Amino acid sequence: MRDLTDINTRSWTVATAPGRLPVLGHAVPLRRAPLEFLTSLSQHGDLVRLDLGRHPAYMVCHKDLVSQVLRDPRTFDWGGPFYEKTKLLMGNTLGNCPYRDHRRMRRLVQPSFRLSRIASYSKVMHDELAAEMDTWRPGGTVELNDTLHAVTARVGAKVLMSTDIAGDAVEQILSCLPIVMDGMYRRVVAPWAGLYRLPTPGNRRFEAARTQLRDLVHGIIAEYRRAGVDHGDLMSGLLSAHDEESDTALTDVEVHDMVMNFLAAATETTATALCWALYELDRNRECERRLHAEADRLAGTDDLSTLTYTRQVINETLRLYPPGWMMTRIVSEDTSLAGHPLPAGTILVYSSYALQRDPRMFPDADRFDPDRWLSDRAAEVPPGAMIPFGSGSRKCIGDNFAMMETVLSLTQIAARWSLRLVPGTKVRAEPRALVAMGPLPMVTHPRRATTRQEAA
Ligand code: HEM
């Protein structure tokens, strides 16, 4: 067993990933089975070199090295070949800015995400999901992936802009957003950027939606500024934020970019987590029974601390299906990691997906087992092994928001419905910008609440 006390004096294994081809690098395994490939790399070393097309990179496989990278954002700065393209949608904002801009931005945005502020959003979450479930019919089929994406997008937009000021603009934003998100993903993975400058109908649609989205959000910002009142929503929080250290506030462009960052970050992540949870519950009926029992006992609560089992289910879902399968950092100055020299400009990759499926950290790692998060067992999980929200100064700013939305939504669905996958459906993780999933058609069976006796 290794000495875990000092990261600098330990002996680490540095290796090259197998399957490298001349010119193509590791493009073939990365394209064919990216999640399996990345997850397998820890067998080869703690720091493993892989070639992303023309870009040499290192995958950081050991949790302690990942912690070291995430705790030192000055040396291991935000960046990488794919994520630069996010600037198309959100300029230079909290989620994609370099270290030099990050601290000021984080100080300005953090107060809007305080627990006391986000607690009031639970009603929006509840009402949007209730309205959607009211359209479900006993024995009907719902394509859950699109449905929950639409619900979380509505929640995100309404929590941002809760007032009549936003009015119809919110609906228009919601219709532009999927076009822009999809177009952005295509541009991120495009082998040849020039493709997306051609005047094709798809490219024109993307540019039109992007321009419309920008104009709509700037229009709303202008209206909020004119009204000058705190409406208790996120937009008001961003507009009134003031950073004492730099004596600055967010400019209109910065507020616009933050709104885009928020909408992009808040929709896909929570919707996908809910889909995976419901998919696993259908496959694990005893877990479903316990979840239903808790939902029946605590129907209508918005107190997360009481929803113990529901939180365990969400934790276990985020362990097996965290959205971040391939996060990157750029080395900003010559340094070393795992005793290996890394020149400035080196790309580092970390994957919470791979880390959280490491059998050395999680026995029977591929099994969906919410009881891992019972307090005594959770205490045995080594620090740094479970990081679905990242860690360090760039840890997800929406973590409490996401937990609130996923836990409350899951218990709200569980109180009314049992969902069964349409037989024959093949469901698999699809590594896109985040770990996504394809269509999830499920049959909706209404439930009768279990009695208190059954629930006990
Ligand atoms: C299940 C839901 C979610 C998961 C698992 C998740 C995960 C993450 C992760 C892993 C990071 C760090 C990425 C890195 O290391 O480069 C991150 C950053 C971020 N997330 Fe989330 N996220 C979720 C939901 C949300 C929501 C709901 C919001 C907004 C309300 C949000 C806003 C952000 C922002 C703004 C950042 C950048 C933070 C910074 O750099 O300071 N996320 N998220």
Residues whose N, C-alpha, C, O or C-beta is under 5 A from the ligand:
A	BS01	HEM	L94 G95 F262 A265 A266 T269 T270 A273 P323 G324 M327 I387 P388 F389 G390 S393 R394 K395 C396 I397 G398 F401 A402
